[in-house]
Amino acid sequence: MSTGDPVVTTAGELVRQFSHYSDIALKRPVMVTKNGRPRTVLLSVEEYERLKRRDQQAFQAVLLQILR
């Protein structure tokens, strides 16, 4: 599971050292900037799946409230 503040890198640096940053992303998010602005975040599959499940559960809870 990803924890902690994200590591920040540029898109160019990510391309040059993808293996390094993908290893970091197993433990914490990697925020990728382009032209000095946040653009994307690299996450572990485990963290992505956790967030996806959480969103699905929240959506289902809202649907249940609407249907009651």
CHARMM-style PDB file with segment names, atoms N, HN, CA, C and O in Angstrom:
ATOM      1  N   MET     1       0.841  -1.175   0.000  1.00  0.00      PROA
ATOM      2  CA  MET     1       0.000   0.000   0.000  1.00  0.00      PROA
ATOM      3  C   MET     1       0.887   1.239   0.000  1.00  0.00      PROA
ATOM      4  O   MET     1       1.890   1.295   0.711  1.00  0.00      PROA
ATOM      5  N   SER     2       0.516   2.213  -0.788  1.00  0.00      PROA
ATOM      6  HN  SER     2      -0.300   2.168  -1.366  1.00  0.00      PROA
ATOM      7  CA  SER     2       1.257   3.467  -0.842  1.00  0.00      PROA
ATOM      8  C   SER     2       0.934   4.304   0.384  1.00  0.00      PROA
ATOM      9  O   SER     2      -0.228   4.455   0.763  1.00  0.00      PROA
ATOM     10  N   THR     3       1.965   4.839   0.991  1.00  0.00      PROA
ATOM     11  HN  THR     3       2.908   4.717   0.683  1.00  0.00      PROA
ATOM     12  CA  THR     3       1.751   5.702   2.146  1.00  0.00      PROA
ATOM     13  C   THR     3       2.686   6.892   2.067  1.00  0.00      PROA
ATOM     14  O   THR     3       3.687   6.865   1.351  1.00  0.00      PROA
ATOM     15  N   GLY     4       2.355   7.919   2.797  1.00  0.00      PROA
ATOM     16  HN  GLY     4       1.542   7.940   3.379  1.00  0.00      PROA
ATOM     17  CA  GLY     4       3.231   9.071   2.885  1.00  0.00      PROA
ATOM     18  C   GLY     4       3.027  10.075   1.774  1.00  0.00      PROA
ATOM     19  O   GLY     4       2.248   9.868   0.843  1.00  0.00      PROA
ATOM     20  N   ASP     5       3.755  11.174   1.906  1.00  0.00      PROA
ATOM     21  HN  ASP     5       4.387  11.342   2.662  1.00  0.00      PROA
ATOM     22  CA  ASP     5       3.701  12.224   0.900  1.00  0.00      PROA
ATOM     23  C   ASP     5       4.298  11.717  -0.405  1.00  0.00      PROA
ATOM     24  O   ASP     5       5.189  10.868  -0.399  1.00  0.00      PROA
ATOM     25  N   PRO     6       3.805  12.240  -1.523  1.00  0.00      PROA
ATOM     26  CA  PRO     6       4.330  11.770  -2.802  1.00  0.00      PROA
ATOM     27  C   PRO     6       5.753  12.249  -3.054  1.00  0.00      PROA
ATOM     28  O   PRO     6       6.162  13.314  -2.593  1.00  0.00      PROA
ATOM     29  N   VAL     7       6.483  11.448  -3.786  1.00  0.00      PROA
ATOM     30  HN  VAL     7       6.151  10.582  -4.161  1.00  0.00      PROA
ATOM     31  CA  VAL     7       7.765  11.851  -4.344  1.00  0.00      PROA
ATOM     32  C   VAL     7       7.419  12.623  -5.608  1.00  0.00      PROA
ATOM     33  O   VAL     7       6.539  12.203  -6.359  1.00  0.00      PROA
ATOM     34  N   VAL     8       8.083  13.733  -5.858  1.00  0.00      PROA
ATOM     35  HN  VAL     8       8.797  14.075  -5.247  1.00  0.00      PROA
ATOM     36  CA  VAL     8       7.778  14.553  -7.033  1.00  0.00      PROA
ATOM     37  C   VAL     8       8.934  14.456  -8.017  1.00  0.00      PROA
ATOM     38  O   VAL     8      10.100  14.570  -7.639  1.00  0.00      PROA
ATOM     39  N   THR     9       8.595  14.242  -9.291  1.00  0.00      PROA
ATOM     40  HN  THR     9       7.648  14.149  -9.598  1.00  0.00      PROA
ATOM     41  CA  THR     9       9.598  14.200 -10.347  1.00  0.00      PROA
ATOM     42  C   THR     9       9.016  14.796 -11.619  1.00  0.00      PROA
ATOM     43  O   THR     9       7.803  14.957 -11.746  1.00  0.00      PROA
ATOM     44  N   THR    10       9.885  15.118 -12.547  1.00  0.00      PROA
ATOM     45  HN  THR    10      10.871  14.987 -12.444  1.00  0.00      PROA
ATOM     46  CA  THR    10       9.429  15.642 -13.835  1.00  0.00      PROA
ATOM     47  C   THR    10       9.128  14.484 -14.780  1.00  0.00      PROA
ATOM     48  O   THR    10       9.582  13.360 -14.568  1.00  0.00      PROA
ATOM     49  N   ALA    11       8.361  14.772 -15.815  1.00  0.00      PROA
ATOM     50  HN  ALA    11       7.992  15.685 -15.986  1.00  0.00      PROA
ATOM     51  CA  ALA    11       8.051  13.749 -16.813  1.00  0.00      PROA
ATOM     52  C   ALA    11       9.328  13.241 -17.474  1.00  0.00      PROA
ATOM     53  O   ALA    11       9.476  12.041 -17.702  1.00  0.00      PROA
ATOM     54  N   GLY    12      10.240  14.141 -17.779  1.00  0.00      PROA
ATOM     55  HN  GLY    12      10.120  15.116 -17.594  1.00  0.00      PROA
ATOM     56  CA  GLY    12      11.506  13.739 -18.399  1.00  0.00      PROA
ATOM     57  C   GLY    12      12.325  12.826 -17.510  1.00  0.00      PROA
ATOM     58  O   GLY    12      12.884  11.832 -17.973  1.00  0.00      PROA
ATOM     59  N   GLU    13      12.394  13.165 -16.230  1.00  0.00      PROA
ATOM     60  HN  GLU    13      11.939  13.972 -15.854  1.00  0.00      PROA
ATOM     61  CA  GLU    13      13.137  12.333 -15.278  1.00  0.00      PROA
ATOM     62  C   GLU    13      12.473  10.972 -15.125  1.00  0.00      PROA
ATOM     63  O   GLU    13      13.163   9.960 -15.001  1.00  0.00      PROA
ATOM     64  N   LEU    14      11.146  10.931 -15.132  1.00  0.00      PROA
ATOM     65  HN  LEU    14      10.585  11.753 -15.232  1.00  0.00      PROA
ATOM     66  CA  LEU    14      10.427   9.659 -15.044  1.00  0.00      PROA
ATOM     67  C   LEU    14      10.787   8.762 -16.222  1.00  0.00      PROA
ATOM     68  O   LEU    14      11.015   7.565 -16.048  1.00  0.00      PROA
ATOM     69  N   VAL    15      10.836   9.335 -17.412  1.00  0.00      PROA
ATOM     70  HN  VAL    15      10.651  10.308 -17.553  1.00  0.00      PROA
ATOM     71  CA  VAL    15      11.194   8.558 -18.606  1.00  0.00      PROA
ATOM     72  C   VAL    15      12.608   8.003 -18.471  1.00  0.00      PROA
ATOM     73  O   VAL    15      12.851   6.835 -18.777  1.00  0.00      PROA
ATOM     74  N   ARG    16      13.539   8.833 -18.015  1.00  0.00      PROA
ATOM     75  HN  ARG    16      13.342   9.781 -17.766  1.00  0.00      PROA
ATOM     76  CA  ARG    16      14.941   8.403 -17.901  1.00  0.00      PROA
ATOM     77  C   ARG    16      15.140   7.346 -16.822  1.00  0.00      PROA
ATOM     78  O   ARG    16      15.992   6.468 -16.962  1.00  0.00      PROA
ATOM     79  N   GLN    17      14.359   7.426 -15.744  1.00  0.00      PROA
ATOM     80  HN  GLN    17      13.667   8.139 -15.630  1.00  0.00      PROA
ATOM     81  CA  GLN    17      14.570   6.520 -14.609  1.00  0.00      PROA
ATOM     82  C   GLN    17      13.269   5.822 -14.219  1.00  0.00      PROA
ATOM     83  O   GLN    17      12.915   5.763 -13.042  1.00  0.00      PROA
ATOM     84  N   PHE    18      12.565   5.298 -15.216  1.00  0.00      PROA
ATOM     85  HN  PHE    18      12.853   5.347 -16.172  1.00  0.00      PROA
ATOM     86  CA  PHE    18      11.258   4.705 -14.957  1.00  0.00      PROA
ATOM     87  C   PHE    18      11.330   3.566 -13.941  1.00  0.00      PROA
ATOM     88  O   PHE    18      10.490   3.492 -13.044  1.00  0.00      PROA
ATOM     89  N   SER    19      12.298   2.695 -14.064  1.00  0.00      PROA
ATOM     90  HN  SER    19      12.980   2.755 -14.792  1.00  0.00      PROA
ATOM     91  CA  SER    19      12.412   1.563 -13.137  1.00  0.00      PROA
ATOM     92  C   SER    19      12.553   2.057 -11.694  1.00  0.00      PROA
ATOM     93  O   SER    19      11.922   1.522 -10.783  1.00  0.00      PROA
ATOM     94  N   HSD    20      13.371   3.062 -11.502  1.00  0.00      PROA
ATOM     95  HN  HSD    20      13.883   3.497 -12.243  1.00  0.00      PROA
ATOM     96  CA  HSD    20      13.585   3.636 -10.169  1.00  0.00      PROA
ATOM     97  C   HSD    20      12.274   4.168  -9.590  1.00  0.00      PROA
ATOM     98  O   HSD    20      11.920   3.857  -8.453  1.00  0.00      PROA
ATOM     99  N   TYR    21      11.557   4.971 -10.376  1.00  0.00      PROA
ATOM    100  HN  TYR    21      11.844   5.224 -11.300  1.00  0.00      PROA
ATOM    101  CA  TYR    21      10.321   5.569  -9.876  1.00  0.00      PROA
ATOM    102  C   TYR    21       9.193   4.555  -9.750  1.00  0.00      PROA
ATOM    103  O   TYR    21       8.332   4.698  -8.882  1.00  0.00      PROA
ATOM    104  N   SER    22       9.183   3.538 -10.596  1.00  0.00      PROA
ATOM    105  HN  SER    22       9.882   3.422 -11.301  1.00  0.00      PROA
ATOM    106  CA  SER    22       8.145   2.509 -10.439  1.00  0.00      PROA
ATOM    107  C   SER    22       8.385   1.708  -9.161  1.00  0.00      PROA
ATOM    108  O   SER    22       7.429   1.257  -8.530  1.00  0.00      PROA
ATOM    109  N   ASP    23       9.643   1.525  -8.773  1.00  0.00      PROA
ATOM    110  HN  ASP    23      10.420   1.891  -9.286  1.00  0.00      PROA
ATOM    111  CA  ASP    23       9.940   0.880  -7.489  1.00  0.00      PROA
ATOM    112  C   ASP    23       9.474   1.755  -6.322  1.00  0.00      PROA
ATOM    113  O   ASP    23       8.904   1.248  -5.356  1.00  0.00      PROA
ATOM    114  N   ILE    24       9.712   3.045  -6.407  1.00  0.00      PROA
ATOM    115  HN  ILE    24      10.175   3.457  -7.192  1.00  0.00      PROA
ATOM    116  CA  ILE    24       9.259   3.964  -5.356  1.00  0.00      PROA
ATOM    117  C   ILE    24       7.740   3.921  -5.242  1.00  0.00      PROA
ATOM    118  O   ILE    24       7.197   3.939  -4.137  1.00  0.00      PROA
ATOM    119  N   ALA    25       7.051   3.865  -6.390  1.00  0.00      PROA
ATOM    120  HN  ALA    25       7.492   3.851  -7.287  1.00  0.00      PROA
ATOM    121  CA  ALA    25       5.582   3.882  -6.402  1.00  0.00      PROA
ATOM    122  C   ALA    25       4.979   2.666  -5.709  1.00  0.00      PROA
ATOM    123  O   ALA    25       3.798   2.687  -5.363  1.00  0.00      PROA
ATOM    124  N   LEU    26       5.745   1.627  -5.503  1.00  0.00      PROA
ATOM    125  HN  LEU    26       6.705   1.610  -5.784  1.00  0.00      PROA
ATOM    126  CA  LEU    26       5.248   0.477  -4.746  1.00  0.00      PROA
ATOM    127  C   LEU    26       5.042   0.837  -3.280  1.00  0.00      PROA
ATOM    128  O   LEU    26       4.262   0.190  -2.581  1.00  0.00      PROA
ATOM    129  N   LYS    27       5.743   1.870  -2.815  1.00  0.00      PROA
ATOM    130  HN  LYS    27       6.377   2.395  -3.383  1.00  0.00      PROA
ATOM    131  CA  LYS    27       5.673   2.258  -1.408  1.00  0.00      PROA
ATOM    132  C   LYS    27       4.967   3.588  -1.183  1.00  0.00      PROA
ATOM    133  O   LYS    27       4.332   3.788  -0.148  1.00  0.00      PROA
ATOM    134  N   ARG    28       5.076   4.500  -2.152  1.00  0.00      PROA
ATOM    135  HN  ARG    28       5.593   4.337  -2.993  1.00  0.00      PROA
ATOM    136  CA  ARG    28       4.433   5.806  -2.018  1.00  0.00      PROA
ATOM    137  C   ARG    28       4.156   6.396  -3.392  1.00  0.00      PROA
ATOM    138  O   ARG    28       4.826   6.044  -4.363  1.00  0.00      PROA
ATOM    139  N   PRO    29       3.187   7.279  -3.485  1.00  0.00      PROA
ATOM    140  CA  PRO    29       2.847   7.856  -4.788  1.00  0.00      PROA
ATOM    141  C   PRO    29       4.007   8.659  -5.375  1.00  0.00      PROA
ATOM    142  O   PRO    29       4.816   9.236  -4.648  1.00  0.00      PROA
ATOM    143  N   VAL    30       4.066   8.682  -6.693  1.00  0.00      PROA
ATOM    144  HN  VAL    30       3.409   8.213  -7.284  1.00  0.00      PROA
ATOM    145  CA  VAL    30       5.038   9.508  -7.404  1.00  0.00      PROA
ATOM    146  C   VAL    30       4.244  10.517  -8.234  1.00  0.00      PROA
ATOM    147  O   VAL    30       3.540  10.141  -9.171  1.00  0.00      PROA
ATOM    148  N   MET    31       4.360  11.797  -7.885  1.00  0.00      PROA
ATOM    149  HN  MET    31       4.932  12.103  -7.124  1.00  0.00      PROA
ATOM    150  CA  MET    31       3.681  12.845  -8.640  1.00  0.00      PROA
ATOM    151  C   MET    31       4.599  13.281  -9.778  1.00  0.00      PROA
ATOM    152  O   MET    31       5.771  13.592  -9.565  1.00  0.00      PROA
ATOM    153  N   VAL    32       4.049  13.297 -10.982  1.00  0.00      PROA
ATOM    154  HN  VAL    32       3.097  13.043 -11.155  1.00  0.00      PROA
ATOM    155  CA  VAL    32       4.820  13.652 -12.170  1.00  0.00      PROA
ATOM    156  C   VAL    32       4.388  15.040 -12.627  1.00  0.00      PROA
ATOM    157  O   VAL    32       3.202  15.305 -12.826  1.00  0.00      PROA
ATOM    158  N   THR    33       5.372  15.918 -12.790  1.00  0.00      PROA
ATOM    159  HN  THR    33       6.335  15.703 -12.629  1.00  0.00      PROA
ATOM    160  CA  THR    33       5.075  17.271 -13.238  1.00  0.00      PROA
ATOM    161  C   THR    33       5.490  17.456 -14.692  1.00  0.00      PROA
ATOM    162  O   THR    33       6.396  16.788 -15.191  1.00  0.00      PROA
ATOM    163  N   LYS    34       4.806  18.375 -15.353  1.00  0.00      PROA
ATOM    164  HN  LYS    34       4.070  18.917 -14.948  1.00  0.00      PROA
ATOM    165  CA  LYS    34       5.170  18.771 -16.713  1.00  0.00      PROA
ATOM    166  C   LYS    34       5.050  20.286 -16.763  1.00  0.00      PROA
ATOM    167  O   LYS    34       4.019  20.851 -16.398  1.00  0.00      PROA
ATOM    168  N   ASN    35       6.100  20.927 -17.211  1.00  0.00      PROA
ATOM    169  HN  ASN    35       6.938  20.468 -17.507  1.00  0.00      PROA
ATOM    170  CA  ASN    35       6.152  22.398 -17.230  1.00  0.00      PROA
ATOM    171  C   ASN    35       5.883  22.987 -15.846  1.00  0.00      PROA
ATOM    172  O   ASN    35       5.239  24.027 -15.711  1.00  0.00      PROA
ATOM    173  N   GLY    36       6.390  22.296 -14.819  1.00  0.00      PROA
ATOM    174  HN  GLY    36       6.913  21.450 -14.928  1.00  0.00      PROA
ATOM    175  CA  GLY    36       6.287  22.793 -13.454  1.00  0.00      PROA
ATOM    176  C   GLY    36       4.944  22.593 -12.777  1.00  0.00      PROA
ATOM    177  O   GLY    36       4.738  23.057 -11.656  1.00  0.00      PROA
ATOM    178  N   ARG    37       4.027  21.907 -13.449  1.00  0.00      PROA
ATOM    179  HN  ARG    37       4.195  21.530 -14.361  1.00  0.00      PROA
ATOM    180  CA  ARG    37       2.691  21.696 -12.870  1.00  0.00      PROA
ATOM    181  C   ARG    37       2.407  20.212 -12.699  1.00  0.00      PROA
ATOM    182  O   ARG    37       2.798  19.406 -13.543  1.00  0.00      PROA
ATOM    183  N   PRO    38       1.724  19.838 -11.605  1.00  0.00      PROA
ATOM    184  CA  PRO    38       1.355  18.428 -11.430  1.00  0.00      PROA
ATOM    185  C   PRO    38       0.529  17.950 -12.617  1.00  0.00      PROA
ATOM    186  O   PRO    38      -0.394  18.633 -13.062  1.00  0.00      PROA
ATOM    187  N   ARG    39       0.870  16.769 -13.124  1.00  0.00      PROA
ATOM    188  HN  ARG    39       1.619  16.214 -12.763  1.00  0.00      PROA
ATOM    189  CA  ARG    39       0.193  16.248 -14.319  1.00  0.00      PROA
ATOM    190  C   ARG    39      -0.454  14.891 -14.061  1.00  0.00      PROA
ATOM    191  O   ARG    39      -1.626  14.687 -14.375  1.00  0.00      PROA
ATOM    192  N   THR    40       0.314  13.964 -13.488  1.00  0.00      PROA
ATOM    193  HN  THR    40       1.267  14.130 -13.233  1.00  0.00      PROA
ATOM    194  CA  THR    40      -0.186  12.616 -13.212  1.00  0.00      PROA
ATOM    195  C   THR    40       0.432  12.105 -11.913  1.00  0.00      PROA
ATOM    196  O   THR    40       1.358  12.699 -11.362  1.00  0.00      PROA
ATOM    197  N   VAL    41      -0.116  10.979 -11.443  1.00  0.00      PROA
ATOM    198  HN  VAL    41      -0.869  10.497 -11.891  1.00  0.00      PROA
ATOM    199  CA  VAL    41       0.432  10.319 -10.259  1.00  0.00      PROA
ATOM    200  C   VAL    41       0.608   8.847 -10.577  1.00  0.00      PROA
ATOM    201  O   VAL    41      -0.303   8.200 -11.095  1.00  0.00      PROA
ATOM    202  N   LEU    42       1.773   8.325 -10.266  1.00  0.00      PROA
ATOM    203  HN  LEU    42       2.513   8.850  -9.845  1.00  0.00      PROA
ATOM    204  CA  LEU    42       2.083   6.909 -10.454  1.00  0.00      PROA
ATOM    205  C   LEU    42       1.837   6.200  -9.126  1.00  0.00      PROA
ATOM    206  O   LEU    42       2.406   6.569  -8.100  1.00  0.00      PROA
ATOM    207  N   LEU    43       0.969   5.162  -9.157  1.00  0.00      PROA
ATOM    208  HN  LEU    43       0.506   4.862  -9.991  1.00  0.00      PROA
ATOM    209  CA  LEU    43       0.604   4.404  -7.955  1.00  0.00      PROA
ATOM    210  C   LEU    43       0.876   2.926  -8.163  1.00  0.00      PROA
ATOM    211  O   LEU    43       0.955   2.451  -9.296  1.00  0.00      PROA
ATOM    212  N   SER    44       1.019   2.206  -7.066  1.00  0.00      PROA
ATOM    213  HN  SER    44       0.955   2.591  -6.146  1.00  0.00      PROA
ATOM    214  CA  SER    44       1.092   0.750  -7.154  1.00  0.00      PROA
ATOM    215  C   SER    44      -0.276   0.212  -7.560  1.00  0.00      PROA
ATOM    216  O   SER    44      -1.294   0.869  -7.343  1.00  0.00      PROA
ATOM    217  N   VAL    45      -0.301  -0.965  -8.139  1.00  0.00      PROA
ATOM    218  HN  VAL    45       0.526  -1.499  -8.316  1.00  0.00      PROA
ATOM    219  CA  VAL    45      -1.566  -1.602  -8.503  1.00  0.00      PROA
ATOM    220  C   VAL    45      -2.402  -1.815  -7.247  1.00  0.00      PROA
ATOM    221  O   VAL    45      -3.618  -1.624  -7.270  1.00  0.00      PROA
ATOM    222  N   GLU    46      -1.763  -2.206  -6.160  1.00  0.00      PROA
ATOM    223  HN  GLU    46      -0.775  -2.360  -6.141  1.00  0.00      PROA
ATOM    224  CA  GLU    46      -2.478  -2.426  -4.897  1.00  0.00      PROA
ATOM    225  C   GLU    46      -3.201  -1.156  -4.444  1.00  0.00      PROA
ATOM    226  O   GLU    46      -4.363  -1.210  -4.043  1.00  0.00      PROA
ATOM    227  N   GLU    47      -2.518  -0.024  -4.507  1.00  0.00      PROA
ATOM    228  HN  GLU    47      -1.574   0.020  -4.832  1.00  0.00      PROA
ATOM    229  CA  GLU    47      -3.134   1.239  -4.094  1.00  0.00      PROA
ATOM    230  C   GLU    47      -4.245   1.640  -5.056  1.00  0.00      PROA
ATOM    231  O   GLU    47      -5.292   2.120  -4.622  1.00  0.00      PROA
ATOM    232  N   TYR    48      -4.036   1.453  -6.338  1.00  0.00      PROA
ATOM    233  HN  TYR    48      -3.186   1.063  -6.690  1.00  0.00      PROA
ATOM    234  CA  TYR    48      -5.065   1.755  -7.332  1.00  0.00      PROA
ATOM    235  C   TYR    48      -6.326   0.934  -7.065  1.00  0.00      PROA
ATOM    236  O   TYR    48      -7.433   1.471  -7.069  1.00  0.00      PROA
ATOM    237  N   GLU    49      -6.155  -0.367  -6.834  1.00  0.00      PROA
ATOM    238  HN  GLU    49      -5.256  -0.804  -6.830  1.00  0.00      PROA
ATOM    239  CA  GLU    49      -7.300  -1.247  -6.564  1.00  0.00      PROA
ATOM    240  C   GLU    49      -8.013  -0.847  -5.274  1.00  0.00      PROA
ATOM    241  O   GLU    49      -9.242  -0.896  -5.205  1.00  0.00      PROA
ATOM    242  N   ARG    50      -7.255  -0.454  -4.257  1.00  0.00      PROA
ATOM    243  HN  ARG    50      -6.257  -0.415  -4.313  1.00  0.00      PROA
ATOM    244  CA  ARG    50      -7.849  -0.015  -2.990  1.00  0.00      PROA
ATOM    245  C   ARG    50      -8.711   1.227  -3.211  1.00  0.00      PROA
ATOM    246  O   ARG    50      -9.835   1.305  -2.715  1.00  0.00      PROA
ATOM    247  N   LEU    51      -8.184   2.187  -3.949  1.00  0.00      PROA
ATOM    248  HN  LEU    51      -7.271   2.124  -4.352  1.00  0.00      PROA
ATOM    249  CA  LEU    51      -8.939   3.411  -4.224  1.00  0.00      PROA
ATOM    250  C   LEU    51     -10.171   3.129  -5.073  1.00  0.00      PROA
ATOM    251  O   LEU    51     -11.230   3.720  -4.859  1.00  0.00      PROA
ATOM    252  N   LYS    52     -10.031   2.230  -6.030  1.00  0.00      PROA
ATOM    253  HN  LYS    52      -9.171   1.750  -6.203  1.00  0.00      PROA
ATOM    254  CA  LYS    52     -11.166   1.871  -6.884  1.00  0.00      PROA
ATOM    255  C   LYS    52     -12.278   1.217  -6.060  1.00  0.00      PROA
ATOM    256  O   LYS    52     -13.454   1.536  -6.231  1.00  0.00      PROA
ATOM    257  N   ARG    53     -11.893   0.296  -5.159  1.00  0.00      PROA
ATOM    258  HN  ARG    53     -10.937   0.037  -5.020  1.00  0.00      PROA
ATOM    259  CA  ARG    53     -12.877  -0.349  -4.277  1.00  0.00      PROA
ATOM    260  C   ARG    53     -13.576   0.677  -3.395  1.00  0.00      PROA
ATOM    261  O   ARG    53     -14.794   0.631  -3.220  1.00  0.00      PROA
ATOM    262  N   ARG    54     -12.802   1.597  -2.847  1.00  0.00      PROA
ATOM    263  HN  ARG    54     -11.813   1.635  -2.990  1.00  0.00      PROA
ATOM    264  CA  ARG    54     -13.372   2.626  -1.975  1.00  0.00      PROA
ATOM    265  C   ARG    54     -14.388   3.477  -2.734  1.00  0.00      PROA
ATOM    266  O   ARG    54     -15.457   3.787  -2.207  1.00  0.00      PROA
ATOM    267  N   ASP    55     -14.063   3.850  -3.953  1.00  0.00      PROA
ATOM    268  HN  ASP    55     -13.195   3.599  -4.381  1.00  0.00      PROA
ATOM    269  CA  ASP    55     -14.997   4.638  -4.765  1.00  0.00      PROA
ATOM    270  C   ASP    55     -16.257   3.844  -5.086  1.00  0.00      PROA
ATOM    271  O   ASP    55     -17.363   4.385  -5.044  1.00  0.00      PROA
ATOM    272  N   GLN    56     -16.094   2.568  -5.406  1.00  0.00      PROA
ATOM    273  HN  GLN    56     -15.196   2.130  -5.441  1.00  0.00      PROA
ATOM    274  CA  GLN    56     -17.258   1.730  -5.711  1.00  0.00      PROA
ATOM    275  C   GLN    56     -18.155   1.585  -4.488  1.00  0.00      PROA
ATOM    276  O   GLN    56     -19.380   1.644  -4.603  1.00  0.00      PROA
ATOM    277  N   GLN    57     -17.553   1.396  -3.321  1.00  0.00      PROA
ATOM    278  HN  GLN    57     -16.558   1.348  -3.227  1.00  0.00      PROA
ATOM    279  CA  GLN    57     -18.332   1.267  -2.089  1.00  0.00      PROA
ATOM    280  C   GLN    57     -19.073   2.563  -1.776  1.00  0.00      PROA
ATOM    281  O   GLN    57     -20.229   2.529  -1.355  1.00  0.00      PROA
ATOM    282  N   ALA    58     -18.422   3.697  -1.977  1.00  0.00      PROA
ATOM    283  HN  ALA    58     -17.483   3.725  -2.319  1.00  0.00      PROA
ATOM    284  CA  ALA    58     -19.077   4.988  -1.731  1.00  0.00      PROA
ATOM    285  C   ALA    58     -20.237   5.186  -2.701  1.00  0.00      PROA
ATOM    286  O   ALA    58     -21.298   5.670  -2.308  1.00  0.00      PROA
ATOM    287  N   PHE    59     -20.044   4.818  -3.956  1.00  0.00      PROA
ATOM    288  HN  PHE    59     -19.181   4.425  -4.276  1.00  0.00      PROA
ATOM    289  CA  PHE    59     -21.101   4.946  -4.959  1.00  0.00      PROA
ATOM    290  C   PHE    59     -22.293   4.064  -4.596  1.00  0.00      PROA
ATOM    291  O   PHE    59     -23.442   4.495  -4.695  1.00  0.00      PROA
ATOM    292  N   GLN    60     -22.016   2.829  -4.175  1.00  0.00      PROA
ATOM    293  HN  GLN    60     -21.083   2.479  -4.095  1.00  0.00      PROA
ATOM    294  CA  GLN    60     -23.088   1.917  -3.780  1.00  0.00      PROA
ATOM    295  C   GLN    60     -23.842   2.450  -2.563  1.00  0.00      PROA
ATOM    296  O   GLN    60     -25.064   2.318  -2.487  1.00  0.00      PROA
ATOM    297  N   ALA    61     -23.131   3.044  -1.621  1.00  0.00      PROA
ATOM    298  HN  ALA    61     -22.139   3.151  -1.683  1.00  0.00      PROA
ATOM    299  CA  ALA    61     -23.782   3.607  -0.432  1.00  0.00      PROA
ATOM    300  C   ALA    61     -24.719   4.750  -0.820  1.00  0.00      PROA
ATOM    301  O   ALA    61     -25.814   4.869  -0.270  1.00  0.00      PROA
ATOM    302  N   VAL    62     -24.298   5.576  -1.751  1.00  0.00      PROA
ATOM    303  HN  VAL    62     -23.409   5.480  -2.197  1.00  0.00      PROA
ATOM    304  CA  VAL    62     -25.152   6.677  -2.219  1.00  0.00      PROA
ATOM    305  C   VAL    62     -26.381   6.122  -2.920  1.00  0.00      PROA
ATOM    306  O   VAL    62     -27.491   6.609  -2.705  1.00  0.00      PROA
ATOM    307  N   LEU    63     -26.195   5.110  -3.755  1.00  0.00      PROA
ATOM    308  HN  LEU    63     -25.294   4.714  -3.930  1.00  0.00      PROA
ATOM    309  CA  LEU    63     -27.336   4.502  -4.443  1.00  0.00      PROA
ATOM    310  C   LEU    63     -28.342   3.931  -3.453  1.00  0.00      PROA
ATOM    311  O   LEU    63     -29.549   4.097  -3.625  1.00  0.00      PROA
ATOM    312  N   LEU    64     -27.849   3.262  -2.420  1.00  0.00      PROA
ATOM    313  HN  LEU    64     -26.868   3.127  -2.281  1.00  0.00      PROA
ATOM    314  CA  LEU    64     -28.745   2.707  -1.401  1.00  0.00      PROA
ATOM    315  C   LEU    64     -29.541   3.803  -0.708  1.00  0.00      PROA
ATOM    316  O   LEU    64     -30.730   3.631  -0.436  1.00  0.00      PROA
ATOM    317  N   GLN    65     -28.901   4.920  -0.423  1.00  0.00      PROA
ATOM    318  HN  GLN    65     -27.936   5.060  -0.644  1.00  0.00      PROA
ATOM    319  CA  GLN    65     -29.609   6.036   0.215  1.00  0.00      PROA
ATOM    320  C   GLN    65     -30.683   6.600  -0.709  1.00  0.00      PROA
ATOM    321  O   GLN    65     -31.769   6.956  -0.253  1.00  0.00      PROA
ATOM    322  N   ILE    66     -30.388   6.682  -1.984  1.00  0.00      PROA
ATOM    323  HN  ILE    66     -29.505   6.393  -2.354  1.00  0.00      PROA
ATOM    324  CA  ILE    66     -31.355   7.209  -2.954  1.00  0.00      PROA
ATOM    325  C   ILE    66     -32.548   6.274  -3.080  1.00  0.00      PROA
ATOM    326  O   ILE    66     -33.688   6.727  -3.178  1.00  0.00      PROA
ATOM    327  N   LEU    67     -32.289   4.972  -3.078  1.00  0.00      PROA
ATOM    328  HN  LEU    67     -31.362   4.604  -2.998  1.00  0.00      PROA
ATOM    329  CA  LEU    67     -33.344   3.985  -3.292  1.00  0.00      PROA
ATOM    330  C   LEU    67     -34.218   3.760  -2.064  1.00  0.00      PROA
ATOM    331  O   LEU    67     -35.269   3.129  -2.172  1.00  0.00      PROA
ATOM    332  N   ARG    68     -33.820   4.248  -0.930  1.00  0.00      PROA
ATOM    333  HN  ARG    68     -32.966   4.761  -0.842  1.00  0.00      PROA
ATOM    334  CA  ARG    68     -34.608   4.049   0.299  1.00  0.00      PROA
ATOM    335  C   ARG    68     -35.740   4.990   0.390  1.00  0.00      PROA
ATOM    336  OT1 ARG    68     -36.497   4.954   1.360  1.00  0.00      PROA
TER     337      ARG     68
END
